């Protein structure tokens, strides 16, 4: 989805007219309309920040151009790309091809290259690792919820079929301050024998956070990004207070070897209600 289409969808989701958004931003109606028509882009980061605040999304959602292919897979492999190669080389999978993307400013230049057998094997191992971690982590989460006597049931993702961004797992909860809890999972522990740079860690954390910042905030929903690497968890934790999203998102650190949840940290809160997490797992 391109920049202008994102603005239009976010604006309509909030029930605003172009005129109302332009007034909030201090722009002329024509200037804002040009953004939605993709005729021009903001030149300053401050403008992106203003747009994100008015439209209720994370600024990274506006800065990153979406792939026309599988959105969730793309972001997962961006994180993998950060582990393997680091910026500016990102990896995504689309139409049976491995696509390398180099970024210049806010524009992406994509070059398709044939997928070789080694790359295919690497991606297959990556997928298998993610599936195994998801199953392990979900088992640990279910055990923790049961120990706290929280009444819940595993959600059927067909209930969310109309949503473009979906969790990998979700549960519905009874008698608590939230009704739905979404989970995303990413295993990066021991993924690379070399030490990752700070820039790579930051990129990986943002790639995991950004998809959910595009979902309209709901006071009855919580989203948790579940990881197994302490360094990645720490980078996610730094996003608290450094994003404009106004929904409840937390990061959860799993120790698969000890079969336990080590930590949970809030990344954003619903609107401005920065109180304790409505439903902590630990």
N, C-alpha and C positions, 0 to 999 in steps of 0.2 A: 504494500500500500504506500502510495506516495504522500508527500508532505501535505498537499492541499486536501487530499481525500481524508487524511487523518483529522485535520482541523474540522472539516465538515461533519464527519461522523461524531467527533467529540462534542461539537457545538450542539448538534441535534439531540444527542443523548442527554444533554443538560437542559434542553428545551429553550435554547437561546436563539435569537435572530442574529444575523450578521451585524446589524446596526447596534445591538446590545453589546456584542463582543467588542466591536470597534470602540464604543464609548468607554468600556471598562479599560481598554488598552490606551486610550487617548489618541487613537488613530482616526483618520477619515474613513468613511464607509468604503470608499473606493480602494483605499490602501489595503484594508483588511480583505476585501473581496478578491484582490489580486493574489493574496496568499492562497486562498481556497481554490483559485483557478490555476494555481501553479505557474503564474506568470513571473512572480518574483519570490525570493526567499529572504528572510531576515538576514541582515548583515552582522548584527551584534548578538552575542550570547545573552545579553540582558533581555532582548526581545523574545528569545525562546523561553527564557525563565518566566516572563510575563504571560506568554501564551499558555504555558503549562499550568500556571497558577489559576488563570481565569477558566481554563477548560478542564481542570481537575485531573491532570495526568502527570506522570513523571517526565521531566525535561528530556531524558535520554530517549524516550519513545518518539519524540519529535525530531531528535537529532539523527537517529538511525533509520536508514532506508530499509524497508522490509523486502525480503525475497518474495517473488510471486509464487514460490513453492511452499512446501511445508514449513510453517512459521516456527513451530516448536522444535522440530528437528534442526532447523537452521540455527537457532540460538544455542541449542545443545552442542552443536559442532563448532560454533564460534568459540565456545568455551574450550572445546578440545583443541581448536586451532591455537588458542592462547597458550595452551600447555606445550604443544609440539613446536610451534614456530615463532609465536609472538607477533605483535604488530610489526609491520602493517599487513602481514600475510594471514588471511583468515580462511577457514575451510567451511564449506557448506556442501550439502549433497542435493542435487537437483536433476531430475529427468535422466537418471542413470549415469550422470557425469560428475566428476569432481570439479568444482568451480573455485578458482583462486580469485580473491577480491583484494585489490589495493585501494586504499582510501586517500583521496586528495581533498583536504578540506572536508566538506560534507557530502561530496559526490563520490560514488563508487564506480570504478572501472572493472568490469568483470571479464575474465578471460577463461573460456572453457578449455580444459585439457583432458585427454582420454584417461579414464581411470585404470591404473595398472593393478596387477594382482596384489602387490604389496600393500597398496593403499586400500584395496577392497578388504584384504585380510585385517588390516589395522582397524578399519571402520566396523567390521563385523565383531572383532574382539571388544571394541569400545561399546557397541550396543549390548553385547552379552554381559559385560561388566555392569552396565547401567541397570539391566533387568535384574541381575542378581542382587545388586545393592538395594534396588527398590523393594524387592520381596523381603529382604532381610530387615531393612529399616521399617517397613510397614508392620512387620511382625513385632518389632520392638515397640513401636508406637501403640499398637493395639494392646500389648501387654501392659504398658504404662497407663493407658486410659482405664483398662479393666481394674488395675490395682487401685485407682482413685475412685472407683465405683461410678464412673461416668457412663451414662446410658447412651449408646450410639449404635449406628448401623452403617455398614459400608454402602456408599452411594452407587447408584447405577449411572454411568456416564452418559447414557442415552438421554437422561434428564437435562443434560447440558448441551445437547446437540446443536442448539441454535447459537451457541457462543463460539466465537472464533478462537479464543484463547481458553484452553481447558487444562485442569490439573491432571497429573498422571494418576492420582488417587484422590478421593474425597469421602468424607463421612458426614452424616447428618446426626445431630446431637439433640437430645431432649433435656429440658429443664435447666439449660445453661444460658449464659448471656449471649452466646452466638448459636446459630442454627446449622451452619455449614462450615466445615473445615476442609480447605483444599491443601494438597501436598504436591510439591515438585521434588525431584530427587536428582542429585548429581554426585557421582563418585569420581574423585580426582586423586585420591590417596595413592601414592606410589606410581602415578601415571607417567612420570618423567624422572629419570635418574638424576637429571641436572637440576640445580637450584633455580627456581623461577624468579624472574625479576619482579620488582614491585609493580611495574607497568602491566606485566602479564597477569598478576593476581587481581589487579583492579579491573582489567578487561574481563576476566573470567567472572568476577562478582557481578559486574554490570550486566553481562550477558544473561545471567540467571535471574536478575531482578527485573530487567526491563519488560519482558513479556507480560508480567502481571500488573505492571504499572499502567498498562493499556486497558485494563478491565475497570469498569465503573466501580467506585467504592461502594460498599454495602455494609452498614453497621452490624448486620447479622452474619457476616462472613469473615473468616480469618484465612489467611494464606501462609503457609510455611515452606521455606526452601530448606530441604534436608540435605546435608552434606556430611562427608566423613573425613575431611581434611581441616585441621585446626587453622592453618594459615588462610585458607579460603573462608572459613567461618569468621575469622578476625576481619578480613576485608569486607565481608558482608556487613558485619557489625558496625563498621565505620560509616556505613550509609545512613545510619540513624542521624537525623538532623541535616543530612546532606541530599535529600530528595524532596520533591514537592508533592509526592503522592499522598493522598489523604484516605487511605484504607489501611486495615490492620494486616501487616505483613511481618513475619518473624523469620529468623534463621535458627535451625536446629542442628546441633552437632551430635552425630551418632558415632559411638565406638562399637563397630561390628564385632571386634574380637571379644570385648567384654559383654556384648549383648546388652548395652545400656545407652541411655541418652545422657550425654555429658552436660550440655548447656542449651539454653534457648534464649535468644536475644531479640527484642523488638527492633524492627527496621523503620516502620512507619506506623502511624496511628490514624484512626478514623477522624477526619477533619482536624480539629485542634485539641482533641481530648487526649492529652499525653499523660494518661494515668497508667496504673499497672495493667499488664496484659489481662484481657477479659477472661481468658482461659489458658492458663499455663499448663504445660504437659509435665513439668517437674516441680 
